[in-house]
Amino acid sequence: MNATTLAVLSQFLENAFKSSNDSDSLLMTIRVFTQEVEDYFKCAVLDRVVIVSDEKEMVDRAMCLMDYQQYFSGIYFVDLDANATHFPPVVQYKIRHPPHFVDGM
């Protein structure tokens, strides 16, 4: 190692492990970054896709979620084999929306 490399390494280590009260320290920078990431994840709801076993369970769960205005739509795939490894050439499905999303007649 030459003198320049040692000086750069020394400067990095000195700055990286400063006091935890110093906002320029590496650990404080990481802490601020992770807090910002955590704040963004609070805005994202990751449980919006729920897999159910059949259409009746989807409808029952939708009825409950509609009471709290938390149901948007459901998709039910008709006659799919649970043990199949590939999709059939034609897949039939039903989309279930809350009544207030469907135009009236």
Biopython code that builds the backbone (N, CA, C, O; Angstrom):
import numpy as np
from Bio.PDB.StructureBuilder import StructureBuilder

atoms = [
    (1, "MET", "N", (0.853, -1.183, 0.000)),
    (1, "MET", "CA", (0.000, 0.000, 0.000)),
    (1, "MET", "C", (0.893, 1.238, 0.000)),
    (1, "MET", "O", (1.895, 1.310, 0.711)),
    (2, "ASN", "N", (0.506, 2.182, -0.798)),
    (2, "ASN", "CA", (1.284, 3.422, -0.813)),
    (2, "ASN", "C", (0.680, 4.421, 0.167)),
    (2, "ASN", "O", (-0.357, 4.159, 0.776)),
    (3, "ALA", "N", (1.319, 5.535, 0.309)),
    (3, "ALA", "CA", (0.906, 6.546, 1.295)),
    (3, "ALA", "C", (-0.461, 7.127, 0.978)),
    (3, "ALA", "O", (-1.230, 7.430, 1.891)),
    (4, "THR", "N", (-0.777, 7.288, -0.305)),
    (4, "THR", "CA", (-2.078, 7.850, -0.694)),
    (4, "THR", "C", (-3.208, 6.907, -0.312)),
    (4, "THR", "O", (-4.236, 7.337, 0.211)),
    (5, "THR", "N", (-3.016, 5.623, -0.573)),
    (5, "THR", "CA", (-4.041, 4.630, -0.230)),
    (5, "THR", "C", (-4.253, 4.586, 1.274)),
    (5, "THR", "O", (-5.390, 4.539, 1.744)),
    (6, "LEU", "N", (-3.172, 4.601, 2.023)),
    (6, "LEU", "CA", (-3.293, 4.594, 3.482)),
    (6, "LEU", "C", (-3.981, 5.850, 3.996)),
    (6, "LEU", "O", (-4.766, 5.784, 4.942)),
    (7, "ALA", "N", (-3.696, 6.982, 3.389)),
    (7, "ALA", "CA", (-4.337, 8.234, 3.812)),
    (7, "ALA", "C", (-5.837, 8.197, 3.529)),
    (7, "ALA", "O", (-6.644, 8.617, 4.359)),
    (8, "VAL", "N", (-6.206, 7.687, 2.346)),
    (8, "VAL", "CA", (-7.631, 7.588, 1.995)),
    (8, "VAL", "C", (-8.333, 6.616, 2.934)),
    (8, "VAL", "O", (-9.422, 6.905, 3.430)),
    (9, "LEU", "N", (-7.713, 5.466, 3.180)),
    (9, "LEU", "CA", (-8.295, 4.475, 4.082)),
    (9, "LEU", "C", (-8.417, 5.026, 5.496)),
    (9, "LEU", "O", (-9.435, 4.819, 6.157)),
    (10, "SER", "N", (-7.410, 5.712, 5.953)),
    (10, "SER", "CA", (-7.438, 6.316, 7.282)),
    (10, "SER", "C", (-8.553, 7.353, 7.390)),
    (10, "SER", "O", (-9.276, 7.395, 8.385)),
    (11, "GLN", "N", (-8.687, 8.189, 6.362)),
    (11, "GLN", "CA", (-9.744, 9.216, 6.347)),
    (11, "GLN", "C", (-11.126, 8.564, 6.363)),
    (11, "GLN", "O", (-12.023, 9.012, 7.077)),
    (12, "PHE", "N", (-11.293, 7.483, 5.554)),
    (12, "PHE", "CA", (-12.576, 6.781, 5.515)),
    (12, "PHE", "C", (-12.927, 6.207, 6.885)),
    (12, "PHE", "O", (-14.038, 6.400, 7.378)),
    (13, "LEU", "N", (-11.989, 5.511, 7.487)),
    (13, "LEU", "CA", (-12.255, 4.901, 8.791)),
    (13, "LEU", "C", (-12.523, 5.949, 9.859)),
    (13, "LEU", "O", (-13.358, 5.746, 10.740)),
    (14, "GLU", "N", (-11.824, 7.055, 9.784)),
    (14, "GLU", "CA", (-12.041, 8.130, 10.750)),
    (14, "GLU", "C", (-13.448, 8.699, 10.612)),
    (14, "GLU", "O", (-14.117, 8.942, 11.616)),
    (15, "ASN", "N", (-13.903, 8.915, 9.380)),
    (15, "ASN", "CA", (-15.237, 9.473, 9.148)),
    (15, "ASN", "C", (-16.343, 8.444, 9.377)),
    (15, "ASN", "O", (-17.427, 8.780, 9.854)),
    (16, "ALA", "N", (-16.059, 7.190, 9.031)),
    (16, "ALA", "CA", (-17.090, 6.160, 9.130)),
    (16, "ALA", "C", (-17.483, 5.878, 10.573)),
    (16, "ALA", "O", (-18.648, 5.602, 10.862)),
    (17, "PHE", "N", (-16.531, 5.945, 11.459)),
    (17, "PHE", "CA", (-16.808, 5.553, 12.837)),
    (17, "PHE", "C", (-16.699, 6.725, 13.802)),
    (17, "PHE", "O", (-16.172, 6.599, 14.907)),
    (18, "LYS", "N", (-17.206, 7.859, 13.360)),
    (18, "LYS", "CA", (-17.274, 9.025, 14.241)),
    (18, "LYS", "C", (-18.317, 8.769, 15.315)),
    (18, "LYS", "O", (-18.960, 7.719, 15.333)),
    (19, "SER", "N", (-18.478, 9.713, 16.189)),
    (19, "SER", "CA", (-19.476, 9.620, 17.251)),
    (19, "SER", "C", (-20.863, 9.441, 16.637)),
    (19, "SER", "O", (-21.134, 9.934, 15.542)),
    (20, "SER", "N", (-21.719, 8.746, 17.336)),
    (20, "SER", "CA", (-23.075, 8.532, 16.822)),
    (20, "SER", "C", (-23.878, 9.826, 16.767)),
    (20, "SER", "O", (-24.941, 9.863, 16.148)),
    (21, "ASN", "N", (-23.393, 10.875, 17.396)),
    (21, "ASN", "CA", (-24.060, 12.178, 17.324)),
    (21, "ASN", "C", (-23.662, 12.967, 16.081)),
    (21, "ASN", "O", (-24.294, 13.972, 15.757)),
    (22, "ASP", "N", (-22.622, 12.521, 15.386)),
    (22, "ASP", "CA", (-22.120, 13.227, 14.202)),
    (22, "ASP", "C", (-22.899, 12.760, 12.974)),
    (22, "ASP", "O", (-22.887, 11.575, 12.640)),
    (23, "SER", "N", (-23.572, 13.688, 12.309)),
    (23, "SER", "CA", (-24.415, 13.319, 11.171)),
    (23, "SER", "C", (-23.611, 12.875, 9.956)),
    (23, "SER", "O", (-24.187, 12.316, 9.023)),
    (24, "ASP", "N", (-22.305, 13.103, 9.937)),
    (24, "ASP", "CA", (-21.466, 12.686, 8.812)),
    (24, "ASP", "C", (-20.923, 11.269, 8.969)),
    (24, "ASP", "O", (-20.282, 10.757, 8.051)),
    (25, "SER", "N", (-21.160, 10.631, 10.096)),
    (25, "SER", "CA", (-20.619, 9.288, 10.289)),
    (25, "SER", "C", (-21.377, 8.292, 9.416)),
    (25, "SER", "O", (-22.545, 8.494, 9.083)),
    (26, "LEU", "N", (-20.697, 7.231, 9.062)),
    (26, "LEU", "CA", (-21.293, 6.204, 8.210)),
    (26, "LEU", "C", (-22.518, 5.581, 8.873)),
    (26, "LEU", "O", (-23.540, 5.375, 8.220)),
    (27, "LEU", "N", (-22.422, 5.288, 10.138)),
    (27, "LEU", "CA", (-23.542, 4.653, 10.830)),
    (27, "LEU", "C", (-24.763, 5.573, 10.899)),
    (27, "LEU", "O", (-25.894, 5.102, 10.782)),
    (28, "MET", "N", (-24.550, 6.859, 11.085)),
    (28, "MET", "CA", (-25.684, 7.798, 11.091)),
    (28, "MET", "C", (-26.287, 7.921, 9.696)),
    (28, "MET", "O", (-27.505, 8.024, 9.553)),
    (29, "THR", "N", (-25.442, 7.911, 8.671)),
    (29, "THR", "CA", (-25.944, 7.962, 7.300)),
    (29, "THR", "C", (-26.799, 6.736, 7.004)),
    (29, "THR", "O", (-27.869, 6.851, 6.407)),
    (30, "ILE", "N", (-26.332, 5.571, 7.419)),
    (30, "ILE", "CA", (-27.108, 4.341, 7.227)),
    (30, "ILE", "C", (-28.404, 4.409, 8.018)),
    (30, "ILE", "O", (-29.452, 3.994, 7.522)),
    (31, "ARG", "N", (-28.351, 4.918, 9.226)),
    (31, "ARG", "CA", (-29.556, 5.020, 10.058)),
    (31, "ARG", "C", (-30.594, 5.933, 9.412)),
    (31, "ARG", "O", (-31.775, 5.591, 9.353)),
    (32, "VAL", "N", (-30.154, 7.091, 8.928)),
    (32, "VAL", "CA", (-31.082, 8.029, 8.285)),
    (32, "VAL", "C", (-31.683, 7.389, 7.042)),
    (32, "VAL", "O", (-32.884, 7.510, 6.799)),
    (33, "PHE", "N", (-30.854, 6.709, 6.253)),
    (33, "PHE", "CA", (-31.339, 6.055, 5.039)),
    (33, "PHE", "C", (-32.379, 4.987, 5.370)),
    (33, "PHE", "O", (-33.433, 4.936, 4.735)),
    (34, "THR", "N", (-32.098, 4.134, 6.354)),
    (34, "THR", "CA", (-33.048, 3.075, 6.687)),
    (34, "THR", "C", (-34.340, 3.638, 7.273)),
    (34, "THR", "O", (-35.406, 3.061, 7.061)),
    (35, "GLN", "N", (-34.271, 4.736, 7.996)),
    (35, "GLN", "CA", (-35.496, 5.361, 8.509)),
    (35, "GLN", "C", (-36.347, 5.909, 7.368)),
    (35, "GLN", "O", (-37.573, 5.812, 7.404)),
    (36, "GLU", "N", (-35.698, 6.484, 6.353)),
    (36, "GLU", "CA", (-36.449, 6.983, 5.206)),
    (36, "GLU", "C", (-37.101, 5.841, 4.440)),
    (36, "GLU", "O", (-38.249, 5.956, 4.012)),
    (37, "VAL", "N", (-36.378, 4.740, 4.265)),
    (37, "VAL", "CA", (-36.948, 3.570, 3.592)),
    (37, "VAL", "C", (-38.135, 3.041, 4.391)),
    (37, "VAL", "O", (-39.168, 2.698, 3.817)),
    (38, "GLU", "N", (-37.990, 2.975, 5.699)),
    (38, "GLU", "CA", (-39.085, 2.516, 6.556)),
    (38, "GLU", "C", (-40.306, 3.427, 6.426)),
    (38, "GLU", "O", (-41.436, 2.941, 6.382)),
    (39, "ASP", "N", (-40.091, 4.730, 6.364)),
    (39, "ASP", "CA", (-41.202, 5.670, 6.202)),
    (39, "ASP", "C", (-41.924, 5.458, 4.878)),
    (39, "ASP", "O", (-43.150, 5.557, 4.823)),
    (40, "TYR", "N", (-41.187, 5.170, 3.815)),
    (40, "TYR", "CA", (-41.822, 4.910, 2.521)),
    (40, "TYR", "C", (-42.615, 3.611, 2.551)),
    (40, "TYR", "O", (-43.699, 3.534, 1.974)),
    (41, "PHE", "N", (-42.084, 2.585, 3.220)),
    (41, "PHE", "CA", (-42.797, 1.315, 3.281)),
    (41, "PHE", "C", (-44.089, 1.416, 4.084)),
    (41, "PHE", "O", (-44.993, 0.605, 3.888)),
    (42, "LYS", "N", (-44.195, 2.376, 4.968)),
    (42, "LYS", "CA", (-45.447, 2.569, 5.705)),
    (42, "LYS", "C", (-46.570, 2.984, 4.764)),
    (42, "LYS", "O", (-47.744, 2.751, 5.050)),
    (43, "CYS", "N", (-46.206, 3.601, 3.636)),
    (43, "CYS", "CA", (-47.203, 4.045, 2.659)),
    (43, "CYS", "C", (-47.652, 2.909, 1.747)),
    (43, "CYS", "O", (-48.710, 2.999, 1.125)),
    (44, "ALA", "N", (-46.876, 1.860, 1.663)),
    (44, "ALA", "CA", (-47.202, 0.755, 0.770)),
    (44, "ALA", "C", (-47.910, -0.340, 1.558)),
    (44, "ALA", "O", (-47.436, -0.783, 2.604)),
    (45, "VAL", "N", (-49.033, -0.757, 1.040)),
    (45, "VAL", "CA", (-49.769, -1.850, 1.659)),
    (45, "VAL", "C", (-49.500, -3.090, 0.814)),
    (45, "VAL", "O", (-49.858, -3.136, -0.363)),
    (46, "LEU", "N", (-48.881, -4.078, 1.407)),
    (46, "LEU", "CA", (-48.438, -5.232, 0.651)),
    (46, "LEU", "C", (-49.383, -6.424, 0.743)),
    (46, "LEU", "O", (-49.090, -7.483, 0.188)),
    (47, "ASP", "N", (-50.500, -6.273, 1.427)),
    (47, "ASP", "CA", (-51.406, -7.410, 1.589)),
    (47, "ASP", "C", (-52.651, -7.279, 0.720)),
    (47, "ASP", "O", (-53.714, -7.765, 1.107)),
    (48, "ARG", "N", (-52.553, -6.645, -0.425)),
    (48, "ARG", "CA", (-53.718, -6.415, -1.275)),
    (48, "ARG", "C", (-54.049, -7.591, -2.173)),
    (48, "ARG", "O", (-55.155, -7.657, -2.709)),
    (49, "VAL", "N", (-53.129, -8.515, -2.351)),
    (49, "VAL", "CA", (-53.398, -9.699, -3.152)),
    (49, "VAL", "C", (-53.522, -10.870, -2.188)),
    (49, "VAL", "O", (-52.585, -11.204, -1.463)),
    (50, "VAL", "N", (-54.699, -11.484, -2.197)),
    (50, "VAL", "CA", (-54.963, -12.599, -1.294)),
    (50, "VAL", "C", (-55.435, -13.777, -2.130)),
    (50, "VAL", "O", (-56.323, -13.626, -2.969)),
    (51, "ILE", "N", (-54.856, -14.934, -1.913)),
    (51, "ILE", "CA", (-55.253, -16.134, -2.641)),
    (51, "ILE", "C", (-56.249, -16.898, -1.781)),
    (51, "ILE", "O", (-56.010, -17.141, -0.598)),
    (52, "VAL", "N", (-57.369, -17.272, -2.393)),
    (52, "VAL", "CA", (-58.405, -18.029, -1.697)),
    (52, "VAL", "C", (-58.632, -19.340, -2.436)),
    (52, "VAL", "O", (-58.209, -19.496, -3.582)),
    (53, "SER", "N", (-59.300, -20.277, -1.781)),
    (53, "SER", "CA", (-59.432, -21.617, -2.353)),
    (53, "SER", "C", (-60.558, -21.748, -3.370)),
    (53, "SER", "O", (-60.472, -22.575, -4.278)),
    (54, "ASP", "N", (-61.612, -20.949, -3.235)),
    (54, "ASP", "CA", (-62.713, -21.069, -4.195)),
    (54, "ASP", "C", (-63.492, -19.757, -4.288)),
    (54, "ASP", "O", (-63.223, -18.796, -3.567)),
    (55, "GLU", "N", (-64.461, -19.750, -5.197)),
    (55, "GLU", "CA", (-65.229, -18.530, -5.454)),
    (55, "GLU", "C", (-66.054, -18.115, -4.240)),
    (55, "GLU", "O", (-66.187, -16.924, -3.959)),
    (56, "LYS", "N", (-66.605, -19.083, -3.524)),
    (56, "LYS", "CA", (-67.421, -18.752, -2.354)),
    (56, "LYS", "C", (-66.582, -18.033, -1.296)),
    (56, "LYS", "O", (-67.033, -17.053, -0.704)),
    (57, "GLU", "N", (-65.375, -18.514, -1.062)),
    (57, "GLU", "CA", (-64.505, -17.857, -0.080)),
    (57, "GLU", "C", (-64.162, -16.436, -0.527)),
    (57, "GLU", "O", (-64.080, -15.524, 0.296)),
    (58, "MET", "N", (-63.963, -16.253, -1.836)),
    (58, "MET", "CA", (-63.666, -14.914, -2.347)),
    (58, "MET", "C", (-64.848, -13.979, -2.110)),
    (58, "MET", "O", (-64.666, -12.841, -1.676)),
    (59, "VAL", "N", (-66.058, -14.457, -2.392)),
    (59, "VAL", "CA", (-67.253, -13.630, -2.202)),
    (59, "VAL", "C", (-67.450, -13.316, -0.721)),
    (59, "VAL", "O", (-67.755, -12.178, -0.366)),
    (60, "ASP", "N", (-67.279, -14.312, 0.142)),
    (60, "ASP", "CA", (-67.434, -14.084, 1.585)),
    (60, "ASP", "C", (-66.428, -13.051, 2.097)),
    (60, "ASP", "O", (-66.782, -12.160, 2.870)),
    (61, "ARG", "N", (-65.196, -13.176, 1.667)),
    (61, "ARG", "CA", (-64.172, -12.231, 2.101)),
    (61, "ARG", "C", (-64.446, -10.841, 1.530)),
    (61, "ARG", "O", (-64.222, -9.833, 2.200)),
    (62, "ALA", "N", (-64.930, -10.794, 0.295)),
    (62, "ALA", "CA", (-65.250, -9.509, -0.336)),
    (62, "ALA", "C", (-66.384, -8.810, 0.408)),
    (62, "ALA", "O", (-66.338, -7.595, 0.602)),
    (63, "MET", "N", (-67.390, -9.555, 0.821)),
    (63, "MET", "CA", (-68.515, -8.959, 1.550)),
    (63, "MET", "C", (-68.027, -8.326, 2.854)),
    (63, "MET", "O", (-68.473, -7.243, 3.231)),
    (64, "CYS", "N", (-67.121, -9.001, 3.527)),
    (64, "CYS", "CA", (-66.570, -8.455, 4.771)),
    (64, "CYS", "C", (-65.734, -7.208, 4.492)),
    (64, "CYS", "O", (-65.871, -6.205, 5.192)),
    (65, "LEU", "N", (-64.873, -7.260, 3.481)),
    (65, "LEU", "CA", (-64.002, -6.125, 3.171)),
    (65, "LEU", "C", (-64.784, -4.922, 2.665)),
    (65, "LEU", "O", (-64.370, -3.783, 2.884)),
    (66, "MET", "N", (-65.919, -5.158, 1.985)),
    (66, "MET", "CA", (-66.726, -4.039, 1.481)),
    (66, "MET", "C", (-67.293, -3.210, 2.623)),
    (66, "MET", "O", (-67.495, -2.005, 2.471)),
    (67, "ASP", "N", (-67.551, -3.840, 3.762)),
    (67, "ASP", "CA", (-68.053, -3.095, 4.921)),
    (67, "ASP", "C", (-67.059, -2.028, 5.372)),
    (67, "ASP", "O", (-67.450, -1.015, 5.951)),
    (68, "TYR", "N", (-65.780, -2.256, 5.108)),
    (68, "TYR", "CA", (-64.725, -1.322, 5.514)),
    (68, "TYR", "C", (-64.114, -0.583, 4.324)),
    (68, "TYR", "O", (-63.074, 0.063, 4.454)),
    (69, "GLN", "N", (-64.764, -0.683, 3.170)),
    (69, "GLN", "CA", (-64.302, -0.051, 1.923)),
    (69, "GLN", "C", (-62.866, -0.447, 1.605)),
    (69, "GLN", "O", (-62.050, 0.394, 1.228)),
    (70, "GLN", "N", (-62.565, -1.734, 1.761)),
    (70, "GLN", "CA", (-61.218, -2.233, 1.498)),
    (70, "GLN", "C", (-61.189, -3.269, 0.380)),
    (70, "GLN", "O", (-60.162, -3.913, 0.166)),
    (71, "TYR", "N", (-62.288, -3.439, -0.329)),
    (71, "TYR", "CA", (-62.337, -4.414, -1.420)),
    (71, "TYR", "C", (-62.436, -3.676, -2.735)),
    (71, "TYR", "O", (-63.303, -2.820, -2.912)),
    (72, "PHE", "N", (-61.542, -4.009, -3.670)),
    (72, "PHE", "CA", (-61.564, -3.349, -4.970)),
    (72, "PHE", "C", (-62.112, -4.283, -6.037)),
    (72, "PHE", "O", (-63.100, -3.943, -6.688)),
    (73, "SER", "N", (-61.519, -5.419, -6.234)),
    (73, "SER", "CA", (-61.969, -6.396, -7.225)),
    (73, "SER", "C", (-61.386, -7.755, -6.886)),
    (73, "SER", "O", (-60.373, -7.867, -6.196)),
    (74, "GLY", "N", (-62.049, -8.777, -7.386)),
    (74, "GLY", "CA", (-61.547, -10.131, -7.231)),
    (74, "GLY", "C", (-61.566, -10.834, -8.568)),
    (74, "GLY", "O", (-62.439, -10.581, -9.398)),
    (75, "ILE", "N", (-60.612, -11.708, -8.778)),
    (75, "ILE", "CA", (-60.561, -12.502, -10.005)),
    (75, "ILE", "C", (-60.618, -13.964, -9.600)),
    (75, "ILE", "O", (-59.838, -14.431, -8.770)),
    (76, "TYR", "N", (-61.559, -14.674, -10.206)),
    (76, "TYR", "CA", (-61.710, -16.101, -9.941)),
    (76, "TYR", "C", (-61.443, -16.843, -11.241)),
    (76, "TYR", "O", (-62.066, -16.554, -12.262)),
    (77, "PHE", "N", (-60.520, -17.798, -11.210)),
    (77, "PHE", "CA", (-60.204, -18.597, -12.388)),
    (77, "PHE", "C", (-61.051, -19.860, -12.354)),
    (77, "PHE", "O", (-61.020, -20.614, -11.381)),
    (78, "VAL", "N", (-61.805, -20.086, -13.419)),
    (78, "VAL", "CA", (-62.773, -21.179, -13.495)),
    (78, "VAL", "C", (-62.074, -22.464, -13.945)),
    (78, "VAL", "O", (-61.314, -22.463, -14.913)),
    (79, "ASP", "N", (-62.340, -23.544, -13.239)),
    (79, "ASP", "CA", (-61.901, -24.896, -13.615)),
    (79, "ASP", "C", (-60.399, -25.028, -13.858)),
    (79, "ASP", "O", (-59.989, -25.654, -14.836)),
    (80, "LEU", "N", (-59.591, -24.461, -13.007)),
    (80, "LEU", "CA", (-58.147, -24.690, -13.087)),
    (80, "LEU", "C", (-57.788, -25.847, -12.167)),
    (80, "LEU", "O", (-58.272, -25.931, -11.038)),
    (81, "ASP", "N", (-56.936, -26.733, -12.659)),
    (81, "ASP", "CA", (-56.478, -27.859, -11.860)),
    (81, "ASP", "C", (-55.385, -27.380, -10.906)),
    (81, "ASP", "O", (-54.368, -26.840, -11.341)),
    (82, "ALA", "N", (-55.597, -27.577, -9.618)),
    (82, "ALA", "CA", (-54.639, -27.099, -8.614)),
    (82, "ALA", "C", (-53.296, -27.813, -8.719)),
    (82, "ALA", "O", (-52.279, -27.276, -8.279)),
    (83, "ASN", "N", (-53.277, -29.016, -9.296)),
    (83, "ASN", "CA", (-52.031, -29.781, -9.401)),
    (83, "ASN", "C", (-51.345, -29.623, -10.751)),
    (83, "ASN", "O", (-50.282, -30.205, -10.970)),
    (84, "ALA", "N", (-51.924, -28.856, -11.650)),
    (84, "ALA", "CA", (-51.341, -28.687, -12.982)),
    (84, "ALA", "C", (-50.045, -27.883, -12.901)),
    (84, "ALA", "O", (-49.880, -27.027, -12.032)),
    (85, "THR", "N", (-49.139, -28.175, -13.819)),
    (85, "THR", "CA", (-47.878, -27.438, -13.865)),
    (85, "THR", "C", (-47.878, -26.379, -14.957)),
    (85, "THR", "O", (-46.976, -25.544, -15.007)),
    (86, "HIS", "N", (-48.888, -26.401, -15.841)),
    (86, "HIS", "CA", (-49.001, -25.420, -16.920)),
    (86, "HIS", "C", (-50.442, -24.938, -17.000)),
    (86, "HIS", "O", (-51.367, -25.649, -16.607)),
    (87, "PHE", "N", (-50.624, -23.736, -17.507)),
    (87, "PHE", "CA", (-51.968, -23.232, -17.745)),
    (87, "PHE", "C", (-52.531, -23.870, -19.008)),
    (87, "PHE", "O", (-51.782, -24.167, -19.938)),
    (88, "PRO", "N", (-53.854, -24.086, -19.050)),
    (88, "PRO", "CA", (-54.459, -24.580, -20.288)),
    (88, "PRO", "C", (-54.404, -23.497, -21.367)),
    (88, "PRO", "O", (-54.154, -22.333, -21.056)),
    (89, "PRO", "N", (-54.635, -23.866, -22.638)),
    (89, "PRO", "CA", (-54.567, -22.871, -23.712)),
    (89, "PRO", "C", (-55.581, -21.739, -23.546)),
    (89, "PRO", "O", (-55.313, -20.601, -23.931)),
    (90, "VAL", "N", (-56.731, -22.050, -22.978)),
    (90, "VAL", "CA", (-57.762, -21.035, -22.738)),
    (90, "VAL", "C", (-58.087, -21.039, -21.251)),
    (90, "VAL", "O", (-58.420, -22.079, -20.683)),
    (91, "VAL", "N", (-57.989, -19.879, -20.628)),
    (91, "VAL", "CA", (-58.279, -19.752, -19.202)),
    (91, "VAL", "C", (-59.522, -18.894, -19.045)),
    (91, "VAL", "O", (-59.561, -17.748, -19.493)),
    (92, "GLN", "N", (-60.545, -19.465, -18.400)),
    (92, "GLN", "CA", (-61.763, -18.704, -18.133)),
    (92, "GLN", "C", (-61.654, -18.099, -16.740)),
    (92, "GLN", "O", (-61.099, -18.705, -15.823)),
    (93, "TYR", "N", (-62.192, -16.897, -16.601)),
    (93, "TYR", "CA", (-62.128, -16.228, -15.312)),
    (93, "TYR", "C", (-63.354, -15.346, -15.120)),
    (93, "TYR", "O", (-64.042, -14.985, -16.074)),
    (94, "LYS", "N", (-63.602, -15.013, -13.869)),
    (94, "LYS", "CA", (-64.684, -14.095, -13.501)),
    (94, "LYS", "C", (-64.065, -12.959, -12.699)),
    (94, "LYS", "O", (-63.215, -13.185, -11.837)),
    (95, "ILE", "N", (-64.493, -11.751, -12.987)),
    (95, "ILE", "CA", (-64.035, -10.593, -12.231)),
    (95, "ILE", "C", (-65.204, -10.114, -11.389)),
    (95, "ILE", "O", (-66.290, -9.862, -11.910)),
    (96, "ARG", "N", (-64.985, -9.989, -10.107)),
    (96, "ARG", "CA", (-66.034, -9.548, -9.180)),
    (96, "ARG", "C", (-65.682, -8.173, -8.637)),
    (96, "ARG", "O", (-64.680, -8.003, -7.943)),
    (97, "HIS", "N", (-66.522, -7.188, -8.964)),
    (97, "HIS", "CA", (-66.349, -5.823, -8.465)),
    (97, "HIS", "C", (-67.409, -5.534, -7.405)),
    (97, "HIS", "O", (-68.457, -6.179, -7.396)),
    (98, "PRO", "N", (-67.160, -4.592, -6.527)),
    (98, "PRO", "CA", (-68.222, -4.134, -5.626)),
    (98, "PRO", "C", (-69.347, -3.503, -6.452)),
    (98, "PRO", "O", (-69.085, -2.946, -7.518)),
    (99, "PRO", "N", (-70.579, -3.581, -5.981)),
    (99, "PRO", "CA", (-71.715, -3.056, -6.752)),
    (99, "PRO", "C", (-71.579, -1.584, -7.129)),
    (99, "PRO", "O", (-72.049, -1.190, -8.197)),
    (100, "HIS", "N", (-70.962, -0.767, -6.301)),
    (100, "HIS", "CA", (-70.875, 0.657, -6.618)),
    (100, "HIS", "C", (-69.859, 0.945, -7.724)),
    (100, "HIS", "O", (-69.773, 2.084, -8.184)),
    (101, "PHE", "N", (-69.080, -0.065, -8.168)),
    (101, "PHE", "CA", (-68.162, 0.123, -9.294)),
    (101, "PHE", "C", (-68.816, -0.212, -10.632)),
    (101, "PHE", "O", (-68.263, 0.097, -11.688)),
    (102, "VAL", "N", (-69.979, -0.838, -10.593)),
    (102, "VAL", "CA", (-70.638, -1.295, -11.817)),
    (102, "VAL", "C", (-71.717, -0.293, -12.196)),
    (102, "VAL", "O", (-72.504, 0.135, -11.352)),
    (103, "ASP", "N", (-71.747, 0.081, -13.485)),
    (103, "ASP", "CA", (-72.772, 1.011, -13.958)),
    (103, "ASP", "C", (-74.152, 0.391, -13.823)),
    (103, "ASP", "O", (-74.349, -0.784, -14.132)),
    (104, "GLY", "N", (-75.107, 1.193, -13.359)),
    (104, "GLY", "CA", (-76.479, 0.720, -13.235)),
    (104, "GLY", "C", (-77.204, 0.780, -14.565)),
    (104, "GLY", "O", (-76.739, 1.410, -15.515)),
    (105, "MET", "N", (-78.347, 0.117, -14.620)),
    (105, "MET", "CA", (-79.126, 0.126, -15.861)),
    (105, "MET", "C", (-80.212, 1.142, -15.791)),
    (105, "MET", "O", (-80.974, 1.297, -16.745)),
]
sb = StructureBuilder()
sb.init_structure("model")
sb.init_model(0)
sb.init_chain("A")
sb.init_seg("    ")
for serial, (resi, resn, name, xyz) in enumerate(atoms, 1):
    if name == "N":
        sb.init_residue(resn, " ", resi, " ")
    sb.init_atom(name, np.array(xyz, "f"), 0.0, 1.0, " ", f" {name:<3s}", serial, name[0])
structure = sb.get_structure()
